[in-house]
Amino acid sequence: MSIYDYKVKDAKGEIVDMADYKGKVLLIVNTATGCGFTPQYDGLEKLYADYKEKGFEILDFPCNQFGHQAPGTEEEIVSFCKMKFGTTFKQFAKIEVNGENEEPLYTYLKSQKKGVGGSKIKWNFTKFLVDRDGNVVDRFGSATTPEKIEKKIKEII
């Protein structure tokens, strides 16, 4: 299996084939609108604005598993992010990233890059960096800001 074998739902409920992202550098993030790390949306949007023309995409997967910090509907989450942070990158349906109902894409991502203490996602705003060939090249914890990831993005873009 590769990252391109997965299909996910976007925020509108449409099926998105990950193969559509072949040849792109991806930053895949589980997010929440009511989290202490939510201000990272500003940095994510800046990265996206700076590198989207070079084949960079951010895939935003809201997750309500940690402290119920993404309680809204997909429509409410998209609206909040656009109004508060001016986000323009792709947002997906709310998912679970750990456990029995975890999104299969996340099962794959975690199998490719384990975090500190294992494969389990510890909190919102965990980030996976994927190169143009679909390889998961790095994993960053919640406290790693988008600005700290920029150098690594530049290296593979």
N, C-alpha and C positions, 0 to 999 in steps of 0.2 A: 504494500500500500504506500501511497505517497499523499501529500497534502492535496494534490489535484484530483484525488479519487472521492473527495467528500462533497456533499451538497449541504447547504445550510439555508435557513430562512432569514430573509431580511426583515426590517422593521415593518414592512407592509404585508408580510406574510408570503412574499414571492420566494420561490426556490432559486437559490444562486449556486451555480456550479463553481467550485473552487478552481476548476480548470480555466475559468475565465481570467484568472490572475496569473497564468503562466507568463514568465518573462518579467514579472514585476517584483520589486522588493516590498515585502509586507511587514507591517507591525500589527500584530493581533493582540488586542487588549480586552480583558474583562473589566467592565466599568460599573460605576454606580453614581447616581445623581446626588445622594445624600451622605457621601463619604468624606472623611477628612482629606482624602487624596483627589477629590473631585476637581479642585483647581488645576490639576494636571491637564484638563481639557484645553486650557490656554496653550500650554506647551505642545500638546499633540497637534492642535490646529496650526501652530506656527511651523512645526516640522512638515506637516502636510502641505501648507502653502509654499514652503521653501523647496520642496523636493518632488511634488506631484508631477511636474513637467519632465522629471528625469525617470519616471516610472516607479514612483513610490506610492503605496496605498496604505491607509490605516483602516483596519477592520475592527469596529467597535461592537463588542458583545456585552450588553447590559446583563448584570447578574445580581440577583436578590438573595443569594445564599449567605452572604456575610452581613449579619446585623440588620437584615431587611432594609438595606440602604438604597435599593432601586425598586421602590414599591409601585411606581406608576405603570400605566400601559405603555406599549411601544410608542404610540402616538404622543403621549405626554412626555416621555423621555426625549424623543427627537425634538419636540417643541422646546423643552427646557434647554437642551444643549445648544440649539440654534440661537435662542434668545439670549441666554446668559453668556455663552462662550463663542458664538458665531461659527459653530462647527459646520464644515462642508464635506467631511469624509463620510464614508459609508457606515451606516448603523444597521445592526441586525436585530433579530428577535431576541428577547430575553432568554437566557439559557442558565443551566447549572453547569458548573465546571468541575465538580467533584461528586462522587457517589453514584448511586444506582441510576439516576436520571441524567447523568452528565452528557453533554453534547459530544458525540463521537469525534468530532474534530479536535476537541480538547483532550480526549483520551489519547489521540495520536500525538498532539503537540507535547503533552506531558511525557509520553514514552520517548520522545526524541531528545528532550532537554529536561533533566530533573533540576529542581530547585534546591535550596539549602534545606536539608532534612528530608529529601525525597521528592516524589513526583507530585504530591498533592499541592493544589493551589492554596496558599495561606490566606489571601485577602484580595480585595478589589485592586485593579490597576496593575496586575501582573501582566508583563508584556513579553511576547515571543517575536523575535526577529527572524524573518525568512528571506533567504536570498532568491535571486532570479530563477534558480533551478529547483526551487521548492524545498531546499534544505533548511531545517530549523537550526540557525547558527548561534543563537543566544537566547537566554531567558533572563529577564530582569524582574526583581521583586517590586512590590508596591512603592517602596520608598525611593526607588531609582526614578528620577524625574526624566521627562522627555529630553530636556537639555543635556543630560548626562549620556544619553543614547546617541546623540547626533553624530559624534565622531565615528561610532561603529556603523551608522547608516551611510556616512560619507565613504567609508572604506569599501562597502559592497555595492554601492550604487554605480 
